[in-house]
Amino acid sequence: MTLKTIAKGAFLICSLVCLLVVIVVFQINSLEKTGEVFIASLQSKETKLAYNLLSNDLQNELTYEGFRSHVENYSFDRDGKISWADRYRENEVGFVSGHLTNENEQSTHFDFILGQDEDDWRIYALNLTGLDKNNQGTEIGVQKELESRIPLDLRIFLSAVRNDDLIFFYKNFAEAFQQQYSEAEFINLYGPFKGYADEISDLLETQVFIEKYDKEQGDLVHAIDGYYFNKMYKYSFTIKYLREGEVFKIVGFNVSLDGRK
């Protein structure tokens, strides 16, 4: 093998790596673009346009009137600025989160789960939280933010189980957890839930109830206990969070069947 052949091979590998990087960056930017259009539509009072960015499945579960009534509870001022907190993609599913903050230091926190509908990204689940910058970091503010996260994180878990895509769920966990458990170990831990996918689904048809909020490990870990019902069963859950940067990430997660309703 000549030096020229080796150089051509190295150039080809480098080109492929660069192409993959460009593709990944483009896909992440596409996720952000959908989020930006959604937020901008609400800022300009184009609620119908924002609603059209929801997936068909979510629109079937949430009427336009219900959506409009829900988003009116949050601040989407025209002068608000978006700051991204977290975003990633696994196969055909993406996740983005961030804040829209206005000049009065009031903000709306948002989390979106996105999926590809034909060639476009659509929102399959969303979580909105109204935050006051003056109260962020206080115990009441943190508790409110985390309790609003619970339905979304349960939805991510249920979706990952049904679609046999636990790696996407794994990426919602804190780095401290990922350093302790590999992807393979995580799949071994939560893989058995696949056999109960039908029983633990139907979350959107129910209300999530919070029973207890507590702090552990020197107040670093925030633990929330609660329960929800589907058509037939009652399920209890415990989810534990750790703040990493601007985002709370999961460090503990458990769902258990309590029995029939």
NUVOBA-451861 format. One record per residue: residue number from 1; x, y, z of N, C-alpha, C in turn. Coordinates in steps of 0.001 Angstrom, whole numbers, always signed. Each point is the difference from the previous one (the first is absolute). Layout:
NUVOBA-451861
- NUM X Y Z X Y Z X Y Z
...
end
This chain:
NUVOBA-451861
- 1 +857 -1188 +0 -857 +1188 +0 +897 +1243 +0
- 2 -229 +888 -922 +846 +1185 -131 -477 +1099 +947
- 3 +901 +958 +200 -336 +1150 +838 -1165 +777 -602
- 4 -52 +47 -1352 -1090 +716 -682 -1344 -665 +275
- 5 -4 -1355 -15 -1244 -738 +275 -464 +225 +1430
- 6 +965 -31 +930 -321 +239 +1404 -579 +1396 +183
- 7 +596 +977 -671 -466 +1382 +113 -1423 +138 -527
- 8 -283 -696 -1146 -1360 +55 -551 -1001 -623 +975
- 9 +406 -1132 +623 -892 -656 +955 -265 +875 +1209
- 10 +1047 +633 +505 -153 +887 +1155 -897 +1185 -332
- 11 +160 +536 -1219 -830 +1132 -437 -1462 -419 -93
- 12 -244 -1226 -506 -1370 -494 -130 -655 -163 +1371
- 13 +725 -588 +960 -526 -174 +1350 -301 +1352 +635
- 14 +919 +944 -164 -185 +1341 +556 -1232 +666 -600
- 15 -170 -176 -1312 -1153 +600 -679 -1306 -595 +513
- 16 -22 -1336 +204 -1206 -656 +514 -329 +469 +1408
- 17 +1032 +129 +839 -198 +482 +1370 -561 +1412 -13
- 18 +569 +855 -852 -482 +1383 -93 -1443 +39 -475
- 19 -334 -883 -955 -1369 -51 -514 -969 -419 +1102
- 20 +393 -992 +801 -861 -445 +1099 -210 +1108 +1018
- 21 +1065 +757 +279 -107 +1121 +938 -971 +1039 -535
- 22 +101 +314 -1298 -900 +974 -617 -1446 -479 +88
- 23 -233 -1304 -267 -1360 -557 +45 -572 +108 +1401
- 24 +797 -376 +1018 -475 +54 +1386 -320 +1431 +396
- 25 +898 +945 -342 -242 +1409 +326 -1259 +502 -685
- 26 -189 -389 -1263 -1211 +407 -738 -1255 -537 +683
- 27 +49 -1265 +450 -1170 -600 +642 -318 +699 +1320
- 28 +1042 +321 +780 -224 +704 +1260 -560 +1382 -279
- 29 +547 +690 -1015 -512 +1322 -350 -1441 -70 -468
- 30 -390 -1100 -669 -1379 -172 -435 -930 -130 +1200
- 31 +468 -698 +1037 -784 -98 +1227 -202 +1384 +603
- 32 +1081 +762 +91 -81 +1344 +552 -926 +878 -839
- 33 +76 -153 -1315 -824 +827 -881 -1473 -228 +262
- 34 -408 -1254 +173 -1397 -289 +313 -389 +648 +1320
- 35 +883 -103 +999 -268 +637 +1289 -97 +1507 -127
- 36 +894 +599 -797 -11 +1450 -194 -1285 +470 -676
- 37 -432 -736 -1028 -1230 +371 -706 -1204 -121 +929
- 38 -6 -1049 +821 -1091 -197 +954 -78 +1180 +970
- 39 +1136 +353 +603 +30 +1106 +960 -332 +1323 -679
- 40 +593 +243 -1183 -248 +1257 -718 -1469 +139 -372
- 41 -650 -1107 -331 -1424 +33 -343 -835 +438 +1200
- 42 +361 -496 +1172 -721 +408 +1211 +312 +1445 +371
- 43 +1227 +440 -278 +344 +1393 +268 -815 +958 -871
- 44 -254 -401 -1228 -747 +853 -926 -1500 -289 +23
- 45 -427 -792 +992 -1421 -334 +182 -561 -844 -1145
- 46 +871 -676 -741 -430 -910 -1068 -144 -1399 +598
- 47 -974 -124 +891 -162 -1246 +743 -301 -1180 -914
- 48 -744 +229 -1053 -351 -1075 -926 +1240 -550 -688
- 49 +929 +874 -352 +1242 -439 -633 +807 -870 +960
- 50 +52 +398 +1272 +707 -809 +1003 -679 -1354 +153
- 51 -1324 -2 +13 -755 -1247 +141 +284 -947 -1164
- 52 +179 +558 -1190 +270 -826 -1179 +1363 -673 +54
- 53 +873 +441 +913 +1310 -637 +165 -73 -1225 +915
- 54 -1154 -223 +618 -182 -1203 +801 -223 -1189 -918
- 55 +401 -1166 +448 -202 -1218 -782 -1494 -304 -116
- 56 -353 -816 -975 -1398 -405 -155 -505 -723 +1243
- 57 +866 -833 +599 -393 -723 +1210 -332 +963 +1137
- 58 +847 +1028 +175 -232 +947 +1090 -1235 +859 -279
- 59 -219 +358 -1268 -1191 +769 -347 -1273 -812 +239
- 60 +90 -1312 -178 -1160 -854 +268 -328 -47 +1494
- 61 +1028 +188 +831 -192 -48 +1446 -293 +1370 +600
- 62 +412 +1056 -701 -122 +1360 +513 -661 +877 -1052
- 63 -1212 +454 +255 -714 +842 -960 +678 +1366 -102
- 64 -303 +716 -1071 +570 +1338 -163 -438 +919 +1134
- 65 -1261 -74 +387 -492 +843 +1084 +708 -328 +1306
- 66 +225 -1278 +244 +719 -398 +1201 +1440 +480 -18
- 67 +634 -91 -1177 +1372 +478 -164 +81 +1507 +232
- 68 -901 +740 -621 +13 +1460 +135 -207 +418 +1457
- 69 -926 -669 +683 -249 +307 +1401 +1228 -303 +855
- 70 +714 -1072 -350 +1181 -403 +774 +1137 +1006 -153
- 71 +321 +394 -1229 +1158 +877 -220 -250 +1411 +497
- 72 -1264 +379 +158 -306 +1339 +506 +420 +168 +1456
- 73 +324 -1089 +675 +446 +69 +1394 +1468 +388 +132
- 74 +690 +138 -1133 +1440 +238 +37 +361 +1264 -762
- 75 +1179 +540 +332 +463 +1246 -607 +773 -288 -1289
- 76 -496 +582 -1110 +698 -77 -1289 +104 +1402 -592
- 77 +666 +894 +736 +140 +1387 -428 +809 +95 -1289
- 78 -357 +996 -816 +699 +187 -1272 +1482 +302 +175
- 79 +358 +646 +1115 +1401 +374 +215 +807 -1102 +675
- 80 -626 -1168 +191 +699 -1092 +677 +1143 -574 -834
- 81 +1024 -474 +707 +1178 -587 -646 +100 -1474 +387
- 82 +268 -841 -1008 +129 -1437 +237 +1430 -355 +380
- 83 +144 -803 +1040 +1305 -597 +338 -202 -1506 +106
- 84 +836 -749 -734 -127 -1453 -35 +747 -603 +1176
- 85 -640 -938 +679 +627 -661 +1144 +510 -1387 -362
- 86 -756 -725 -831 +374 -1378 -321 -647 -390 -1318
- 87 +691 -816 -786 -563 -493 -1250 +820 -1200 -471
- 88 -692 -1016 -475 +675 -1166 -549 -982 -790 -838
- 89 +534 -957 -744 -797 -806 -915 +470 -1447 +79
- 90 -960 -931 -11 +307 -1432 -39 -945 -642 -1000
- 91 +572 -482 -1108 -799 -569 -1084 -1008 +1036 -501
- 92 -1293 -314 +59 -1007 +915 -542 -684 +830 +1075
- 93 +605 +95 +1181 -588 +763 +1097 +994 +1048 +478
- 94 -501 +1199 +300 +868 +1071 +486 -575 +641 +1251
- 95 +853 +677 +739 -415 +686 +1225 +679 +1355 +49
- 96 -771 +1045 +287 +568 +1333 +194 -646 +631 +1232
- 97 +767 +810 +705 -532 +736 +1139 +705 +1339 +86
- 98 -653 +941 +638 +591 +1324 +143 -937 +952 +719
- 99 +347 +1305 -70 -794 +1038 +647 -265 +1138 -975
- 100 -1157 +610 +142 -309 +1258 -668 -99 +1055 +1097
- 101 +927 +959 +7 +72 +983 +1072 -266 +1391 -553
- 102 -870 +780 +691 -299 +1361 -448 +848 +1005 +767
- 103 -214 +1281 -294 +833 +1049 +603 -270 +179 +1490
- 104 -1102 -546 +484 -316 +75 +1424 +544 -1196 +771
- 105 +840 -777 -666 +629 -1168 +620 -1007 -1084 +355
- 106 -1163 +10 -636 -947 -1101 +131 +231 -948 -1160
- 107 -143 -1293 +248 +306 -944 -1063 -1001 -1147 -32
- 108 -89 -609 -1169 -766 -1219 -197 +970 -1100 -390
- 109 +24 -1060 +788 +858 -1148 -309 -776 -969 -887
- 110 +665 -563 -999 -674 -942 -890 +857 -1235 -239
- 111 -679 -1145 -121 +612 -1273 -381 -847 -573 -1123
- 112 +637 -440 -1079 -710 -602 -1121 +602 -1363 -328
- 113 -860 -987 -241 +408 -1240 -653 -481 +106 -1438
- 114 +897 -201 -942 -338 +146 -1411 +237 -1296 -755
- 115 -806 -216 -1004 +164 -1147 -880 -191 +441 -1436
- 116 +474 -800 -930 -115 +341 -1414 -1342 -476 -550
- 117 -777 +950 -496 -1279 -264 -635 +185 +280 -1479
- 118 +112 -1069 -796 +452 +100 -1394 +1408 +586 +26
- 119 +236 +1184 -566 +1356 +557 -5 +165 +1139 +1003
- 120 -1043 +287 +769 +28 +1129 +923 +29 -478 +1442
- 121 +620 +806 +869 -11 -282 +1427 -1286 +552 +596
- 122 -692 -825 +790 -1215 +396 +676 +132 -277 +1501
- 123 -734 +762 +809 +57 -126 +1450 -958 -1089 +449
- 124 +539 -1032 +639 -810 -1117 +476 -367 +140 +1480
- 125 +740 +776 +731 -307 +276 +1403 +650 +1318 +372
- 126 -681 +776 +843 +576 +1262 +427 -290 +246 +1462
- 127 +910 +734 +627 -156 +398 +1390 +355 +1474 +88
- 128 -898 +797 +573 +237 +1425 +192 -61 +300 +1489
- 129 +939 +848 +458 +31 +388 +1406 +231 +1497 +90
- 130 -865 +706 +717 +202 +1431 +215 +958 +215 +1153
- 131 +1083 +725 -252 +1019 +225 +1022 +235 +1493 +203
- 132 +181 +395 +1235 +389 +1360 +339 +1473 -31 +367
- 133 +807 +741 -723 +1447 -18 +243 +335 +313 +1460
- 134 -830 +844 +631 +269 +350 +1395 -224 -1186 +938
- 135 -804 -971 -447 -287 -1159 +838 +759 -1247 -435
- 136 +678 +73 -1149 +759 -1163 -443 +1106 -293 +1006
- 137 +151 -1251 +334 +993 -390 +984 -578 -103 +1395
- 138 -1172 +637 +240 -654 -169 +1291 -640 -1381 +41
- 139 -296 -459 +1193 -547 -1340 +136 -1348 -137 -702
- 140 -832 +1035 +119 -1313 -46 -648 +151 -29 -1514
- 141 +912 +829 -525 +217 +42 -1443 +523 -1312 -549
- 142 +957 -605 +706 +575 -1277 -432 -1054 -1097 +41
- 143 -764 -43 +1085 -1037 -1025 +123 -1027 +132 -1118
- 144 -412 +1222 -311 -976 +220 -1069 +554 -443 -1346
- 145 +1261 +336 -256 +613 -369 -1271 +89 -1515 -154
- 146 +422 -695 +1056 +169 -1449 -85 -1338 -728 -90
- 147 -983 +448 +764 -1306 -651 -57 -623 +141 -1379
- 148 +279 +1112 -685 -521 +162 -1357 +719 -901 -991
- 149 +1209 -445 +355 +777 -882 -870 -487 -1440 +33
- 150 -650 -394 +1090 -350 -1404 +218 -789 -601 -1160
- 151 -1115 +615 -450 -757 -620 -1100 +829 -187 -1267
- 152 +874 +979 -301 +831 -110 -1194 +987 -1150 +124
- 153 +659 -117 +1145 +987 -1068 +168 -656 -1374 +13
- 154 -1197 -101 +560 -729 -1263 -74 -363 -308 -1449
- 155 -372 +1038 -745 -344 -193 -1417 +1218 -477 -798
- 156 +1164 +564 +281 +1231 -427 -680 +282 -1468 +313
- 157 -156 -357 +1261 +242 -1387 +411 -967 -950 -706
- 158 -1290 +319 +24 -998 -876 -619 +219 -121 -1501
- 159 +356 +1123 -640 +268 -19 -1437 +1226 -861 -302
- 160 +1041 +124 +827 +1224 -787 -206 -269 -1483 +161
- 161 -837 -353 +970 -332 -1413 +226 -796 -551 -1171
- 162 -1034 +737 -442 -854 -486 -1082 +772 -131 -1306
- 163 +925 +942 -244 +747 +5 -1265 +1321 -758 +91
- 164 +252 -613 +1157 +1230 -761 +206 +1232 +864 -313
- 165 -1 +1220 +525 +1077 +956 -246 +434 +614 +1335
- 166 +554 -832 +871 +338 +443 +1342 +1190 +959 +32
- 167 +790 +23 -1064 +1163 +896 -17 -441 +1460 +19
- 168 -1127 +303 -654 -512 +1365 +56 -359 +371 +1441
- 169 -610 -929 +709 -331 +233 +1410 +1272 +144 +826
- 170 +1017 -798 -315 +1291 +43 +697 +619 +1393 -65
- 171 -196 +699 -1109 +604 +1321 -170 -673 +1066 +856
- 172 -1143 -329 +610 -638 +919 +932 +617 -78 +1389
- 173 +899 -956 +206 +602 -184 +1315 +1264 +850 +145
- 174 +302 +326 +1228 +1158 +837 +307 +1303 -705 -364
- 175 +1031 +809 -252 +1313 -564 -322 +505 -868 +1145
- 176 -312 +386 +1235 +436 -789 +1152 -577 -1406 -65
- 177 -1233 -124 -465 -622 -1317 -166 +644 -745 -1160
- 178 +212 +684 -1115 +565 -641 -1192 +1438 -453 +236
- 179 +710 +684 +885 +1353 -446 +337 -31 -1279 +831
- 180 -1098 -219 +725 -123 -1185 +847 -578 -1184 -765
- 181 -906 +273 -953 -662 -1055 -763 +210 +221 -1494
- 182 +480 -1015 -691 +172 +73 -1451 -1358 -156 -683
- 183 -42 +237 -1313 -1244 -178 -750 -493 -1441 +92
- 184 +931 -952 -85 -381 -1417 +73 -592 -336 +1368
- 185 +610 +509 +1054 -519 -242 +1345 -1363 +650 +187
- 186 -180 +1164 -592 -1279 +709 +82 -1105 -806 -678
- 187 +309 -547 -1178 -983 -818 -724 -356 -1245 +797
- 188 +985 -608 +645 -272 -1167 +847 -894 +378 +1181
- 189 +167 +1239 +492 -743 +458 +1164 -1462 +284 -340
- 190 -215 +688 -1131 -1361 +433 -346 -627 -804 -1149
- 191 +786 -855 -634 -524 -811 -1093 -1209 -846 +353
- 192 -43 -600 +1219 -1160 -834 +352 -1343 +726 -52
- 193 +12 +1341 +78 -1258 +749 -88 -672 -188 -1357
- 194 +769 -420 -1003 -558 -196 -1340 -1168 -979 +38
- 195 +68 -991 +866 -1062 -987 +84 -1289 +534 +599
- 196 +71 +1215 +569 -1180 +600 +622 -369 +1317 -672
- 197 +421 +172 -1263 -210 +1272 -694 -1469 +392 -64
- 198 -864 -967 -303 -1429 +301 -107 -589 +368 +1358
- 199 +427 -688 +1045 -560 +234 +1321 +392 +1364 +570
- 200 +1203 +483 -307 +462 +1251 +599 -232 +1196 -909
- 201 -682 -182 -1111 -243 +1110 -929 -1292 +732 +358
- 202 -520 +752 -967 -1215 +798 +175 +178 +1106 +1027
- 203 +1222 +518 +142 +253 +1037 +992 -778 +1274 -305
- 204 -135 +339 -1279 -634 +1266 -343 -1482 +26 +340
- 205 -574 -1147 +273 -1411 -45 +356 -210 +256 +1490
- 206 +1068 +246 +724 -113 +87 +1451 +665 +1264 +525
- 207 -228 +250 +1266 +670 +1079 +705 +1081 -588 +880
- 208 +1132 +687 +72 +1093 -445 +862 -141 +691 +1353
- 209 +110 -782 +1069 -159 +531 +1351 +1340 -44 +726
- 210 +373 +1103 +632 +1233 +85 +768 -317 -223 +1469
- 211 +708 -937 +634 -231 -311 +1415 +1064 +599 +910
- 212 +1243 +44 -482 +1078 +403 +897 +1142 +623 -787
- 213 +564 +1064 +557 +1196 +628 -555 +1031 +72 +1112
- 214 +1201 -472 -273 +1022 -53 +1044 +1367 +240 -630
- 215 +981 +276 +851 +1379 +191 -453 +907 -998 +711
- 216 +1026 -446 -733 +905 -1015 +521 +1444 +387 -297
- 217 +913 -722 +595 +1440 +153 -263 +439 +1459 +122
- 218 -244 +571 +1163 +413 +1374 +225 -748 +995 -842
- 219 -1264 -283 -259 -893 +875 -781 +367 +71 -1484
- 220 +904 -867 -465 +375 +20 -1413 -1013 -735 -870
- 221 -603 -1048 +535 -944 -825 -746 -1423 +327 +448
- 222 -884 +236 -978 -1398 +318 +267 -840 -1211 -395
- 223 -723 -560 +968 -768 -1222 -231 -1497 +306 +40
- 224 -725 -533 -989 -1447 +208 -82 -696 -1351 -96
- 225 -949 -226 +894 -825 -1209 -8 -1416 +371 -441
- 226 -637 -896 -728 -1368 +255 -424 -619 -1227 -628
- 227 -1133 +198 -658 -685 -1116 -635 -864 +514 -1139
- 228 -410 -907 -874 -966 +307 -1052 -793 -1258 -312
- 229 -1120 +184 -666 -861 -1107 -395 -59 -66 -1522
- 230 -95 -1205 -539 -444 -135 -1386 -1398 -620 +41
- 231 -413 -655 -1064 -1373 -504 -46 -301 -1023 +1084
- 232 +1020 -778 +378 -263 -1113 +908 +827 +23 +1283
- 233 +1195 +609 -40 +938 -193 +1099 +443 +1324 +625
- 234 +485 -121 +1222 +647 +1110 +674 +1503 -272 +50
- 235 +787 +1023 -340 +1452 -133 +0 +621 +1061 +899
- 236 +993 -414 +761 +766 +934 +822 +1359 +239 -646
- 237 +554 +1165 +234 +1313 +303 -565 +824 +801 +1002
- 238 +1297 -129 -122 +972 +848 +690 +1020 +455 -1038
- 239 +146 +1298 -142 +980 +551 -929 +908 +950 +778
- 240 +1297 -163 -173 +975 +832 +701 +785 +832 -1018
- 241 +217 +1273 +349 +641 +948 -917 +1243 +617 +633
- 242 +944 +311 -874 +1219 +706 +380 +223 +1119 -1004
- 243 +298 +1207 +474 +235 +1103 -922 +1389 -109 -617
- 244 +36 +59 -1335 +1262 +53 -733 -55 +1224 -905
- 245 +757 +1026 +359 -73 +1253 -744 -1350 +657 +224
- 246 -700 +297 -1093 -1310 +645 +94 -1151 -1004 +30
- 247 +313 -1280 -106 -1045 -1006 -187 +32 -1037 +1118
- 248 -1191 -421 +424 -101 -1128 +919 -6 -1286 -811
- 249 +836 -950 +403 +73 -1290 -669 -357 -1108 +999
- 250 -475 -1120 -528 -429 -1118 +832 +1212 -777 +535
- 251 -37 -345 +1288 +1021 -878 +577 -626 -1255 +609
- 252 -1312 -47 +51 -693 -1175 +502 -1412 -44 -552
- 253 -445 -1203 -396 -1322 -112 -624 -576 -1377 +283
- 254 -1239 -19 +507 -654 -1269 +236 -1505 +157 -165
- 255 -606 -966 -688 -1457 -64 -158 -427 -1394 +442
- 256 -1053 -72 +816 -458 -1305 +478 -1523 -60 -51
- 257 -501 -1212 -271 -1448 -242 -63 -534 -230 +1409
- 258 -985 +808 +402 -606 -159 +1329 -1190 -945 -23
- 259 -710 -51 -1108 -1152 -888 -84 -1094 +611 -862
- 260 -1092 -674 -88 -1113 +495 -798 -646 +1206 +685
- 261 -683 +816 -819 -687 +1187 +511 -1146 -405 +934
end
